[in-house]
């Protein structure tokens, strides 16, 4: 009889089910485990865009609220931990991923119970969202280094005569071919501040300064972006028009921005009304300071504009444009900075770079070292963002003391001329500053 009673006592059908105050029956059956579904972006994402992983956490087919979701890529947490909402969904977003396919481990946790899922995201090179296609193949070693030889007729652009606007020296040239020869924009000075002028040449060696010089100077207007000086011009041709970028200084000790002048003639250009077209920003101030300067601009064969620019903290940033006026900056700037691990000659300072795009490669000359003792370095890239460099300077100051280039060489634009690479460079020394020419064979270049 006792056994029968015990058996009856364990039969739930003999007892009423507990009810909630509203009359609904409480489900006392065991709950199933958490389940998770996670997916990455359906298409490739530009490396400067936000990447998001979408997550759904359920139990017994129903969304579970307040489940903590975190994402791991390799050994690093990606984005911030996010709780699910009432329908069991969450979105974990972040940035900073390198180009390539990334596998993410997605973890959902509730009261000590965890469940995981794998999702992937494909990240494309900067500019992909706008249709800018780059060669993102990695380059681990420098494929070639030029050997420059000074021209016997140096300097090809000496300082001006006494009493002229550039009697102390000329510096930072930018050189381009024209229909009937060559044009060079450069900066000159008679005292401390630099101003910008132009010269022309039939052969790139013998130069004549324009009688109208200087053409762009500090305007002296209070609060103007170029109140005190102008410097580091850059000339580039596109679709029959000439674009001259240059640096303006708005304060006595700094605050540098980049302006633009445009014209149909390489020696006659006029400021655009929206100047400056490229300014320093607070977002960049931690690595760039309050200065963007010395623009190196080129127009690729496919019509995209690219700019590499120097900064107040002697690092180099990158941006691209559709039209040469409105620029998209790289989210992971700077793209080039002093190598403090093993290149002592750079003294952790790089600036005044010049870039050429040739046969699928970007060539870069850059200035490094301490003030008054600059030398010229060499680097190459496939995508204009990731660079490999020579471990020694590619061009150094003259060994002969007391000359126009015995202290420093710097700011060296390069142009392919036949089977040679021509480099016009700035030199400083005991007799002031001037522009010289050096030439390297392209034999062995990739």
C-alpha angles and dihedrals in degrees: 000000000000092000091051091052092050091050091051091047092060094052106101091201089070092062131059116251115247112256134207118238090261091055099254116138116245112238104232095173116117114274118241124239125276115267127197137199120189131179134179127216113312092225137029117290127215109249090238093052125087115267117213132192115204117214135189120191119191141171119201089350095305128109115255120220127222098014110154112236125193132172129215127195109188108316095333131089112237120214124335126309108264130195120225119250126233093285092052097253131131137169121210113197136180146134144223098086118148122237112281142057115314126197113209129200108216116199126192118192132186125168093336095314115117135186129181140205137181123233133171136215128193114212120198128201122277111284095030091116089059095044096259105147118204135185099243096178107134119249113204102171134038107256098200143003122200123229109220124204121197117244114249092231097057134180092049092181111032127187117279127267120275111286095025128116093258102036093128095051154302123242148160101041126194115200133193139166119254133191091270105026135306140326128206127192114194144160124249137180142196094192129350110323121068128225131187131253140161138234134185134211138186093216110016090254108069110054134191119199116226114255090224093063134166095050102170123032140153106291097213092225114142112249091010116141089233100034098134110026150340126224149155101042121197122197124198133166125220129171093341095311127105122224120198115191119191142168124253127195116213100180133046094250104026146309099143127190136171125248135186136221122187134195146150092245122061091226097044119058133152131214116260113235095238095063132182092049093183122034137176114261135206089238090063098039094097091067102017106036117207096320141085112175149145098047118205106199131181136169114224124223089256092056101257118135120221132191133191113190137188124231141207091260093053098253130121127239133191137219138164134209143190095217109017093253109067112053135196112210123215110256092218098051137183097067093181131030139154115293102232094178101072113345102087093168090067091058086208091289127113128168146132094057124177122203132200126185111214132162093342095312133102114223118199133190115188140178120242140166137054125325109276093021105061124158133186123251132196131223138165135203142177097210105028091243108068113053139188118201142199114259092226133043113276092210130020139185118285115273093223109094124231099027133123090264103033096107107040145353119202149143102045120180116199132210130182110239111182107303093341138083112226118202124191109197140183119243129192128192148125093311097049129262132309143159122263135184128230127180132206131186116244090217108132095019113136 
